[in-house]
Amino acid sequence: MIENENLVADTARQIFTDLADPQTINHSSDGAWKGPLWDALAAAGLTLAWVPEQYGGAGAGLADGFQVIGVAGRFAAAVPLVETLLAGWLLSHARIRSPEGAMTVVPMHPGDRVILNSDGTLSGRARAVSFAREASHLAVCAHDQAAISIALVEAGACRIAEGRSLAGDALDAVTFDRTRPIRVAAAPAGLDQSSLLLMGAVARSVESAGALDSILTLALRHATERIAFERPIGKFQAVQHNLARLAGEVAATMTAAGSAADAIAHAESFDDAIFLEAAAAKIRSAEAATEGAAIAHQVHGAIGFTKEHILHRFTLRLLAWRDDFGNESYWAAALGNRMAERGAEELWPLIASR
């Protein structure tokens, strides 16, 4: 299993290195790099890694997919890889075959809800859906009066209002107005909108850990190369202190995200233990994104804020990812409520078991 995970991660890393170099992308004004990158990822089976072969995917394990997401985070490339992975995962649980091309998932926020009407159409509105206008299909978690259903919807059948994230990536509102899905099927027991949010939260946490690792590398390199008062700024105690803080944020995020990803990869259901792992990872990665972005820009000084420098490609996406699949405030409140419901005597055994 470890060898297989390394092979998948190495394949993803090679593709991103060859076709998604951050400096090259930063100098690109037309997005021409996206097509070759996506084609290479799809040809390698990475876009549908979580989809079993009988439903059109590569049949890789959850751990493999999280490895790919971590690599993607290290390059912070603006392509819907994570969204397509999640969409394929959701569709496969309803035994719906994944189509080719980019996909995204709906909804991506706790307060949004899509309704499956009695005539089989969908109604509702989802806010801030990543890459909705760049996706060919949407995987939708829908509610009816008694159950949860999973639907495959053609993006062109919906009304999409364009928006932008902090990083300038597509972040759109999607409206379903009696929209007819291509296919709809009942979700299996235990899979609902909360499960999707938990899975998405862990995916974003793993992606954030990768991006934080990259900004640490950038900050260390800059501190070594930038000379002030006849010596590298990395020799100054204040800068060393900041770099140590940044390294601590990176380590904490990688630990929390890695633990949550491993827990989901080996779990049979989204139980309280998974809730604890996923919520903690999202809270910690969001906090680290705020702190880490500030430290990295402080180390770089004014140059880090310029469009020409690649630092902003990572920090702006880190800050934008905090809100996807529930922000840290939502998960902190939800986690507190869940622990309170279990009672004081159950808190420590659950924490200690992780």
C-alpha positions in Angstrom: 0.0 0.0 0.0 2.8 2.4 0.9 4.6 1.7 -2.4 1.3 2.3 -4.3 0.7 5.6 -2.5 4.2 6.8 -3.3 3.8 5.8 -7.0 0.5 7.8 -7.2 2.0 10.8 -5.5 5.2 10.7 -7.6 3.1 10.6 -10.8 1.1 13.6 -9.6 4.2 15.4 -8.6 5.9 14.9 -11.9 2.9 16.1 -13.9 2.6 19.2 -11.8 6.3 19.9 -12.0 6.3 19.6 -15.8 3.1 21.5 -16.5 2.2 23.7 -13.5 5.4 25.5 -12.5 4.1 28.4 -10.3 6.5 30.9 -11.9 5.5 29.9 -15.4 1.8 30.1 -14.5 2.3 33.4 -12.8 3.6 34.9 -16.1 0.8 33.4 -18.1 -2.1 35.8 -19.0 -4.3 33.5 -21.0 -4.6 30.3 -18.9 -3.3 28.2 -21.8 -1.4 26.0 -19.3 -4.7 24.6 -17.9 -5.6 22.3 -20.9 -2.3 20.4 -21.1 -2.2 20.0 -17.3 -5.8 18.7 -17.0 -5.3 16.3 -20.0 -2.2 14.9 -18.3 -3.9 14.5 -15.0 -6.9 12.8 -16.6 -4.8 10.5 -18.8 -3.0 9.3 -15.6 -6.3 8.6 -14.0 -5.8 11.1 -11.2 -8.9 13.2 -11.7 -11.1 10.2 -11.1 -8.8 8.4 -8.7 -11.6 7.8 -6.1 -14.0 6.3 -8.7 -14.1 2.5 -9.0 -13.3 1.1 -12.4 -16.8 -0.1 -13.1 -18.0 3.5 -12.7 -15.4 5.0 -15.1 -12.5 5.7 -12.7 -9.1 4.5 -11.7 -10.2 2.6 -8.6 -7.5 4.0 -6.4 -7.9 4.1 -2.6 -8.8 7.1 -0.5 -5.2 7.4 0.8 -4.0 7.6 -2.8 -6.4 10.5 -3.6 -5.3 12.4 -0.5 -1.7 12.0 -1.6 -2.7 13.6 -4.9 -4.5 16.4 -3.2 -1.4 17.1 -1.0 0.7 17.4 -4.1 -1.8 19.7 -5.8 -1.7 22.0 -2.8 2.0 22.3 -3.1 1.6 23.8 -6.5 -1.7 25.8 -5.8 -2.7 25.4 -9.5 -6.2 26.8 -10.3 -7.7 23.7 -11.7 -10.8 21.8 -10.3 -8.8 18.6 -9.4 -10.0 18.4 -5.8 -13.6 19.2 -6.8 -13.6 16.5 -9.5 -12.2 14.0 -7.0 -14.9 14.8 -4.5 -17.6 14.7 -7.2 -16.5 11.3 -8.4 -16.4 10.0 -4.8 -19.9 11.2 -4.2 -21.3 9.8 -7.5 -19.7 6.4 -7.0 -21.4 6.0 -3.6 -24.7 6.2 -5.5 -23.4 3.9 -8.2 -23.5 6.6 -10.8 -20.9 6.5 -13.5 -18.6 9.6 -13.6 -18.5 11.4 -16.9 -15.3 12.7 -18.5 -14.2 16.3 -17.8 -14.1 18.6 -14.9 -16.7 18.4 -12.2 -17.6 20.1 -8.9 -19.8 19.3 -5.9 -22.9 21.0 -4.6 -23.4 22.2 -1.9 -20.1 23.4 -0.5 -21.5 25.3 2.5 -23.5 24.1 5.5 -26.4 26.5 5.1 -27.2 25.6 1.5 -29.7 23.0 0.5 -30.9 21.5 -2.8 -34.3 19.9 -2.9 -35.3 16.9 -5.0 -38.9 17.6 -6.1 -41.5 14.9 -6.5 -41.2 15.1 -10.3 -37.5 14.3 -10.1 -36.3 17.9 -10.7 -34.0 19.9 -8.5 -34.6 23.2 -6.8 -32.4 25.4 -4.7 -29.4 27.7 -4.7 -25.8 27.0 -3.7 -23.4 29.8 -2.9 -19.7 30.0 -3.6 -19.3 26.8 -5.6 -15.7 26.3 -6.7 -15.1 26.2 -10.5 -18.8 25.8 -11.2 -18.6 27.6 -14.6 -15.5 25.7 -15.6 -17.1 22.3 -14.8 -19.0 20.2 -17.3 -21.0 18.4 -14.6 -22.1 18.8 -11.0 -22.5 16.1 -8.4 -25.3 17.2 -6.1 -26.3 16.0 -2.7 -30.1 16.6 -2.7 -32.8 16.3 0.0 -36.4 15.2 -0.3 -39.0 14.7 2.4 -37.6 11.4 3.7 -34.1 10.7 2.2 -30.9 11.9 0.6 -30.2 11.5 -3.1 -27.2 12.0 -5.2 -27.7 13.5 -8.6 -25.5 14.1 -11.7 -26.4 17.3 -13.4 -25.1 19.0 -16.5 -23.7 22.4 -15.6 -25.3 24.0 -18.6 -28.7 23.1 -17.2 -28.3 25.3 -14.2 -28.1 29.1 -13.8 -24.6 30.1 -12.8 -23.8 33.5 -11.5 -20.1 34.2 -11.8 -18.0 35.1 -8.9 -14.3 35.2 -7.8 -12.4 34.0 -4.8 -9.7 36.0 -3.1 -7.2 34.3 -5.5 -9.3 35.2 -8.5 -10.5 31.6 -9.1 -14.0 30.8 -10.2 -16.4 30.8 -7.2 -19.9 30.9 -8.5 -23.5 30.8 -7.3 -25.5 27.9 -8.8 -29.3 28.0 -9.0 -31.5 25.0 -9.7 -34.9 26.0 -11.1 -36.7 22.7 -11.7 -33.5 21.4 -13.2 -33.7 17.9 -14.6 -30.7 15.8 -13.6 -29.0 13.3 -16.0 -29.3 10.7 -13.3 -30.4 10.5 -9.7 -30.1 7.7 -7.2 -30.6 7.2 -3.5 -27.6 7.8 -1.3 -26.5 4.8 0.8 -27.2 4.8 4.5 -24.9 7.1 6.4 -24.0 9.3 3.5 -25.6 12.8 3.6 -24.7 16.5 3.3 -22.7 16.4 6.5 -20.6 13.5 5.1 -19.8 15.6 2.0 -18.9 18.6 4.1 -16.6 16.4 6.3 -14.9 14.9 3.3 -14.5 18.3 1.6 -13.1 19.8 4.8 -10.4 17.1 5.1 -9.6 17.5 1.4 -9.1 21.3 1.8 -7.1 20.7 5.0 -4.7 18.4 3.1 -4.5 20.8 0.2 -3.8 23.7 2.6 -1.0 21.6 4.3 0.7 21.3 0.9 0.4 25.0 0.2 1.8 25.9 3.6 4.7 23.6 3.0 5.4 25.5 -0.2 5.3 28.9 1.4 7.7 27.7 4.1 10.1 26.7 1.4 9.7 30.1 -0.3 10.3 32.0 2.9 13.4 30.0 3.9 14.8 30.5 0.4 14.2 34.2 0.5 15.6 34.6 4.0 18.8 32.9 2.7 19.1 35.0 -0.5 18.0 38.4 0.7 20.9 40.5 2.0 20.4 43.3 4.5 23.1 45.1 6.4 25.7 42.8 4.7 24.2 39.5 5.7 21.2 37.3 4.9 18.1 38.3 6.7 17.8 34.8 7.9 20.7 35.5 10.3 18.6 38.0 12.2 16.9 36.6 15.3 13.5 38.2 14.6 13.4 36.6 11.2 14.5 33.2 12.6 11.8 33.5 15.2 9.1 34.1 12.5 10.4 31.2 10.4 10.2 28.9 13.4 6.6 30.0 14.0 5.8 29.3 10.3 7.4 25.9 10.5 5.3 25.2 13.6 2.1 26.1 11.7 3.1 23.9 8.8 3.9 20.9 11.1 0.6 21.3 13.0 -1.4 21.4 9.8 0.3 18.5 8.2 -0.2 16.4 11.3 -3.9 17.3 11.8 -4.7 16.9 8.1 -2.7 13.7 7.7 -4.4 12.2 10.7 -7.9 13.1 9.4 -7.1 11.8 6.0 -5.8 8.5 7.4 -8.8 8.2 9.7 -11.3 8.6 6.7 -9.2 6.2 4.6 -9.6 3.4 7.2 -13.1 4.2 8.5 -16.3 2.4 7.5 -18.6 5.4 8.4 -18.6 9.0 9.3 -18.9 8.5 13.0 -18.0 10.8 15.9 -14.3 9.9 15.7 -14.2 11.0 12.0 -16.2 14.2 12.9 -13.5 15.0 15.6 -10.6 14.4 13.2 -12.2 16.3 10.2 -13.4 19.3 12.2 -10.1 19.6 14.1 -8.1 19.5 10.8 -10.3 22.1 9.2 -10.1 24.4 12.2 -6.3 24.0 12.5 -5.6 24.4 8.8 -7.7 27.6 8.6 -5.9 29.1 11.6 -2.5 28.1 10.1 -3.5 29.7 6.8 -4.2 33.0 8.5 -1.0 33.0 10.6 1.2 31.4 7.9 0.2 33.8 5.2 1.0 36.8 7.5 4.4 35.4 8.5 5.4 34.5 4.9 4.5 38.0 3.7 6.3 39.6 6.6 9.5 37.7 5.8 9.3 38.6 2.1 8.5 42.2 2.8 7.0 44.3 0.0 8.1 42.1 -2.8 5.8 39.3 -1.6 2.8 41.5 -2.3 3.7 42.1 -5.9 1.9 40.4 -8.8 5.2 39.3 -10.2 6.1 37.2 -7.1 4.6 33.8 -6.8 4.0 34.0 -3.0 0.5 35.4 -3.5 -0.5 32.4 -5.6 -0.3 30.3 -2.4 -1.3 32.7 0.3 -4.5 34.0 -1.4 -5.7 30.4 -2.1 -4.9 29.4 1.5 -7.1 32.3 2.7 -9.9 31.5 0.2 -9.9 27.7 1.1 -10.7 28.6 4.8 -14.4 29.1 3.8 -14.9 26.1 1.7 -17.0 23.2 3.2 -17.5 25.3 6.4 -15.1 27.8 7.9 -13.3 27.3 11.2 -16.1 29.1 13.2 -18.7 26.7 11.9 -16.6 23.6 12.7 -15.6 24.9 16.1 -19.2 25.5 17.1 -20.3 22.1 15.6 -17.4 20.3 17.3 -18.3 21.9 20.6 -21.9 21.0 20.3 -21.1 17.4 19.4 -18.8 17.0 22.4 -21.3 18.6 24.7 -24.0 16.2 23.6 -21.7 13.2 24.4 -21.3 14.5 28.0 -18.2 15.2 30.1 -17.4 11.6 30.8 -17.1 10.8 27.1 -14.8 13.7 26.1 -11.5 12.4 27.3 -11.9 8.8 26.1 -12.7 10.0 22.6 -9.8 12.4 22.4 -7.4 9.8 23.9 -8.5 7.2 21.4 -7.2 9.3 18.5 
